[in-house]
């Protein structure tokens, strides 16, 4: 027991039923907002196709992510795999995050105004963009918020079930994305430096740790027998991407994620640091400092830290509710509620794909000025890279199907792609029933080269990446089927070739290339 238990005194006369109805309305609004945050002209993002495909290859781990994404994808595929279900789960996790923010305010004895202020501050933020994409981030940030909530419950009540809740949430979070490890790395020393350090003498704490270890052990075993691909992935990420991340830019980005609610966020952090009423929670502010310092040192991407902030918005809302009780201050409360919504509406076209690609191209100068049209190649393009990554995929699958239609049989056929986005999109949209593969990402592990000899290949090549002489030496016939024409797609120019009649063992060539690729990873 970390502190003496206390009995809560409701600070509002609003009935429990009214509270539940309002929370239900907020969650419904969240789902509506997420589905209207994407112009239907856009397709899925290249990363989403890979994540969906993991559901066809269930395992205790993947080169790209831990196993949870594969399990969720299996559910999506069992429901038919429609875009509605692909977008449903990140929206669901976003709604779950709002629920835990609401419950955190409730645990802090906040009233209805604080609950609405905190949840609206979270809803109208960068999390709308996060929750539009089927990626591990949505569940990751939900787990961070839930873990904070269980910590607060234990601090307030000293009941051991909240320790086991922490262990459970950490286990789920770890199986979803390893990022949650940084949260624990920050919280442990913060607790050790606080009066709550007596926690480490509690046997149930270690049993909760044991629960977490049991939950994550299958993935740890998978990592071990596969030579720890997560370490290789993080090493490559550090050497190729994170080394280019500016520490100063990381810190500046933290101000943008909840910009419309910065007064609420800063109030929450400040209250934990200086207000004696919240001294029992002060270690959470130190955890925030430790984690941000660690991320800054490691040159982490800015969005890694988003999961830190919802709990502090909850604290800020409670503090502001108390301050704004006087009637003459209620106008400030109205401004605090309305400003995030107004700012969000103003910024929507910039960070959400609500405009058509053509409209974005018309407003190209604005996106250029904000640096949003600068892609990974360092050059300015017509529209932001993330949105360009959501175009041209159906077109590609149609070209592939056209090529397969020229064959008398689909037997002994391989669809071979240059990257995981191409392979995933073809598997999602194609009607051929032939799985597309790539030497990129997890697809490299899914080739079955012992089953039957490959005679024909549908080859999907990045623009300008085709060696006709090499392919003509390997196949009797090389036919260009078509290429992506969408002028604003990132994959514009990606070309599909039909290679017929292998002259040599394509299986052996691929085995050699796979072995070489894996040895250099």
Residue pairs with C-beta under 8 A, 6 or more apart in sequence:
1 158
2 154
2 155
2 158
2 195
2 196
2 198
2 199
3 155
3 156
3 158
3 196
3 280
4 158
5 156
5 157
5 158
6 156
8 109
9 109
10 109
10 111
11 109
11 110
11 111
11 321
12 111
12 112
14 111
14 112
18 112
19 112
19 115
22 112
22 115
22 116
23 99
23 102
23 115
23 119
26 98
26 102
26 116
26 119
26 120
26 123
27 95
27 98
27 99
29 123
30 91
30 94
30 95
30 98
30 123
31 91
31 95
33 123
33 128
34 87
34 90
34 91
34 94
34 128
34 131
34 132
35 87
35 91
37 128
37 129
37 132
37 348
37 352
37 353
37 354
38 87
38 132
38 352
38 353
38 354
39 353
39 354
39 355
39 356
41 356
41 357
42 353
42 357
42 387
42 390
42 391
43 390
43 391
43 392
43 393
43 394
43 425
44 52
44 83
44 86
44 134
44 390
44 393
44 425
44 428
45 133
45 134
45 386
45 389
45 390
46 389
46 390
46 393
46 419
46 420
46 421
46 424
46 425
46 490
47 133
47 134
47 135
47 389
47 421
48 86
48 133
48 134
48 135
48 424
49 393
49 420
49 421
49 423
49 424
49 425
49 427
49 428
50 64
50 420
50 421
50 423
50 424
50 441
50 442
51 65
51 69
51 73
51 134
51 135
51 136
52 73
52 76
52 77
52 81
52 86
52 134
52 424
52 427
52 428
53 73
53 423
53 424
53 427
53 428
53 442
53 443
54 62
54 64
54 65
54 69
54 70
54 73
54 442
55 70
55 71
55 72
55 73
55 74
55 75
55 76
55 77
56 73
56 77
56 427
56 435
57 70
57 442
57 445
57 446
58 67
58 70
58 71
58 74
59 67
59 70
59 222
60 67
60 218
60 219
60 221
60 222
61 67
61 219
61 222
61 223
61 226
61 229
61 230
62 69
62 70
62 442
63 229
63 233
63 441
63 442
63 444
63 445
64 233
64 441
64 442
65 136
65 176
65 177
66 136
66 174
66 175
66 176
66 177
66 178
66 219
67 175
67 218
67 219
67 222
68 136
68 139
68 172
68 175
68 176
68 177
69 136
69 176
72 89
72 139
75 89
76 85
76 86
76 89
76 134
79 85
81 428
86 134
87 132
87 134
89 134
89 138
90 130
90 131
90 132
90 133
90 134
90 135
90 138
91 131
93 131
93 138
93 139
93 141
93 142
94 127
94 128
94 130
94 131
94 138
94 142
96 142
96 146
97 122
97 127
97 141
97 142
97 145
97 310
98 119
98 122
98 123
100 142
100 145
100 146
100 148
100 149
100 310
101 118
101 119
101 122
101 145
101 310
101 311
101 313
101 314
102 115
102 118
102 119
103 149
104 118
104 145
104 148
104 149
104 152
104 310
104 311
104 314
105 114
105 115
105 118
105 314
105 317
105 318
106 115
107 149
107 152
107 153
107 156
108 114
108 152
108 314
108 315
108 318
109 318
110 118
110 314
110 317
110 318
110 321
111 321
113 317
113 321
113 324
113 333
114 314
114 317
114 318
114 320
114 321
115 317
116 337
117 264
117 317
117 320
117 321
117 333
117 336
117 337
118 264
118 310
118 313
118 314
118 316
118 317
118 318
120 337
120 340
120 341
121 258
121 260
121 261
121 264
121 265
121 313
121 316
121 317
121 340
122 258
122 261
122 310
122 313
124 260
124 261
124 340
124 341
124 343
124 344
125 257
125 258
125 260
125 261
125 340
125 344
126 256
126 257
126 258
126 303
126 306
126 351
127 141
127 306
128 344
128 352
129 351
129 352
130 137
130 138
130 141
130 303
130 306
131 138
132 352
132 353
136 176
136 177
137 177
137 303
137 306
139 172
139 173
139 176
139 177
140 173
140 176
140 177
140 179
140 180
140 307
141 306
141 307
141 310
143 169
143 170
143 172
143 173
143 176
143 180
143 307
144 173
144 180
144 183
144 307
144 308
144 310
145 307
145 310
145 311
146 169
147 166
147 169
147 170
147 173
147 180
147 183
148 284
148 310
148 311
149 311
150 162
150 163
150 165
150 166
150 169
151 162
151 166
151 187
151 284
152 281
152 284
152 311
153 159
153 162
153 165
154 162
154 163
154 166
155 196
155 280
155 281
160 202
160 204
163 202
163 204
163 205
163 207
163 208
164 204
164 207
164 208
164 211
166 208
167 207
167 208
167 209
167 210
167 211
167 212
167 215
168 211
168 212
168 215
170 180
170 184
170 212
171 211
171 212
171 214
171 215
171 216
172 215
173 180
173 183
174 180
174 181
174 212
174 215
174 216
174 219
175 215
175 216
175 219
178 230
179 304
179 307
180 307
182 291
182 294
182 295
182 304
183 287
183 291
183 307
183 308
185 290
185 291
185 294
186 287
186 288
186 290
186 291
186 294
187 283
187 284
187 287
189 286
189 290
190 283
190 284
190 286
190 287
190 290
191 197
191 199
191 200
191 283
192 200
193 283
193 286
194 282
194 283
194 286
196 280
196 283
199 205
223 229
223 230
232 521
236 521
238 298
238 299
241 301
242 298
242 299
242 300
242 301
243 299
245 299
245 300
245 301
246 299
247 296
247 297
247 299
249 302
250 295
250 296
250 299
250 300
250 301
250 302
251 292
251 296
253 302
253 303
254 292
254 302
254 305
255 262
256 302
257 302
257 303
257 306
257 309
258 264
258 265
258 309
258 313
259 343
260 339
260 340
260 341
260 342
260 343
260 344
261 313
261 316
261 336
261 339
261 340
263 316
263 320
263 336
264 313
264 316
264 317
264 320
264 336
265 309
265 312
265 313
265 316
266 316
267 315
267 316
267 319
267 320
268 311
268 312
268 313
268 314
268 315
268 316
268 317
268 318
268 319
269 285
269 288
269 312
269 315
269 316
271 277
271 278
271 315
271 316
271 319
272 278
272 281
272 282
272 284
272 285
272 312
272 315
273 282
273 285
275 319
278 315
278 319
281 315
284 311
284 312
285 312
288 308
288 312
291 305
291 308
292 305
292 308
295 304
295 305
320 333
320 336
321 333
323 329
324 330
324 332
324 333
348 354
349 355
349 363
350 366
350 367
350 370
350 372
353 386
353 387
353 390
355 363
357 383
357 387
357 388
357 391
357 488
358 488
360 367
360 382
360 383
360 384
360 387
360 488
361 382
361 383
361 488
364 373
364 382
364 383
367 373
367 383
367 384
368 380
372 384
373 380
373 381
373 382
373 383
373 384
374 380
374 381
375 381
375 385
375 388
375 490
376 385
381 388
382 388
382 487
382 488
383 488
385 490
388 488
388 489
388 490
389 421
389 490
391 486
391 488
391 489
391 490
391 491
392 484
392 486
392 489
392 490
392 491
392 492
392 494
393 421
393 425
393 428
393 429
393 491
394 425
394 429
395 484
395 485
395 486
395 489
396 422
396 425
396 426
396 429
396 460
396 484
396 491
396 494
396 496
397 425
397 426
397 428
397 429
397 430
398 429
399 481
399 482
399 483
399 484
399 496
400 415
400 426
400 430
400 432
400 436
400 458
400 460
400 481
400 496
401 430
401 431
401 432
402 481
402 482
402 496
403 458
403 479
403 481
403 482
403 496
403 497
403 498
404 410
404 413
404 415
404 432
404 434
404 458
406 479
406 481
406 498
407 413
407 456
407 498
407 500
410 432
410 433
410 434
411 452
411 455
412 452
412 453
412 454
412 455
412 456
413 434
413 454
413 455
413 456
413 457
413 458
414 434
414 437
414 454
414 456
414 457
414 458
414 506
415 423
415 426
415 432
415 434
415 435
415 436
415 437
415 457
415 458
415 460
416 436
416 437
416 438
416 457
416 458
416 459
416 460
417 423
417 426
417 436
417 437
417 438
417 440
417 443
417 460
418 438
418 440
418 460
418 461
418 462
418 465
418 494
419 438
419 440
419 441
419 462
420 438
420 440
420 441
420 442
420 443
421 491
422 436
422 438
422 460
422 491
422 494
423 436
423 437
423 438
423 440
423 443
423 460
424 436
426 436
426 460
427 435
427 436
430 436
434 458
435 446
436 460
437 443
437 446
437 447
438 444
439 513
439 514
439 517
444 514
444 517
444 518
447 510
447 514
449 507
449 510
449 511
450 507
453 502
453 505
453 506
453 507
454 502
454 506
454 507
454 510
455 500
455 501
455 502
455 506
456 498
456 499
456 500
456 501
456 502
457 475
457 498
457 499
457 502
457 506
458 481
458 496
458 497
458 498
458 499
459 466
459 471
459 496
459 497
459 498
459 499
460 494
460 495
460 496
461 494
461 495
461 496
461 497
462 491
462 493
462 494
463 483
463 491
463 492
463 493
463 494
463 495
464 493
466 495
466 497
468 478
471 478
471 497
471 499
472 478
473 503
474 499
474 502
474 503
474 504
474 506
474 509
475 499
475 500
475 501
475 502
475 503
476 500
476 501
476 502
476 503
477 498
477 499
477 500
477 501
478 497
478 498
478 499
478 500
479 497
479 498
479 499
479 500
480 495
480 496
480 497
481 496
481 497
481 498
482 495
482 496
483 493
483 494
483 495
483 496
484 491
484 492
484 493
484 494
484 495
485 492
486 492
